[in-house]
């Protein structure tokens, strides 16, 4: 775990704290919350990256089609007739 820590004072719903206390050992809430935040942030970053990749693919789709058309004759050159 990173030793550069920042202390936060957060407010959580009572039922969430009760559930947290049920699934963690005494003194392990901080680790559980840290791991949960890391997982959630990783999912958000992945979703954001996937959206950016999709946007990039869509933006260059027409360019790819044009390049394919330009080279279609060369691609078929020396192929046996079917």
Secondary structure, 3 states (H helix, E strand, C coil): CCCCCCCCCCCCCHHHHHHHHHHCCCCCHHHHHHHHHHHHHHHHHHHHHHHHHHHHHHHHHHHHHHHHHHCHHHHHCCCCCC
